[in-house]
Amino acid sequence: MFDVQYICLQSWVPVRASNSSASEMVTSLLFGETCIAVGELDDWLQIRTNHDGYAGFIPKNYVCLLEPYTHIQWKIVTEPFTYMIHNQMVIQLSPGSRIPQNNKIMIDGNEYVWKNGLGDKTIVNMLEHAQWFLNTPYLWGGRSIFGIDCSGLVQVLGQMSNLKMPRDAFQQALCGTRKTWSTRQAGDLCYFENKSGKITHVGILISTERILHASGKVRIDFINPEGIVHSHSNELTHKLADIRTW
């Protein structure tokens, strides 16, 4: 079925470049995110994500029809350690997921309720959000606390702050206002280029000398006017190209 809307009601699902589980994962859907089917091949849907227009393929059984959920008002999960639960059945949630405003949803005839692992803790700012992702393993196409890439990290942090960011680093590098090295500050985004001059990496400054980014895992390294300096090896790992606001 073409032009039919679907919703992800799993912790996350991979979106692949072609209709094969061995195909490259190009991005992913978080719980509550939606997509539109633009084609169908065997047991796979060719889809386009609604939040950023990214295209790819997912197995049909990874998503549900959106129609029964169109009446729901949604909100963004801005906390770690949360989940939807029905009896002993648990769906772990990554920050950036979408859940109903009333914290309840019916899935396969069962009512799941959102549980908040932080209790009454007050959320301070985006930098606190960012550090929740520390040590998350790097995963090409990942956008969750279970696995994430550099631009996925920035996109999800944007969602948590009601900022719409494109999916890829080179697209994100066109957003915001350009900063100079001398005017940089915590919270700015830094972009890095490969030998061909293409933007291939992004990170968020947590101070004027340190940057949080996804490289092997979400980690904190040093930054200087040349680029990222690995905190243990002192190797220059990424060449700085630009600094921008969100």
Beta strands, then each sheet from edge to edge (+ up, - down):
strand 1: 4-7
strand 2: 12-16
strand 3: 25-30
strand 4: 34-41
strand 5: 44-49
strand 6: 55-59
strand 7: 64-65
strand 8: 74-76
strand 9: 82-86
strand 10: 89-93
strand 11: 98-100
strand 12: 104-107
strand 13: 110-115
strand 14: 143-144
strand 15: 147-148
strand 16: 178-179
strand 17: 189-193
strand 18: 199-205
strand 19: 210-214
strand 20: 218-224
strand 21: 227-229
strand 22: 236-244
sheet 1: 6+ 5- 4+ 1- 7+
sheet 2: 2+ 3-
sheet 3: 8+ 11-
sheet 4: 10+ 9- 13+ 12-
sheet 5: 14+ 15-
sheet 6: 16+ 22- 17+ 18- 19+ 20- 21+
end
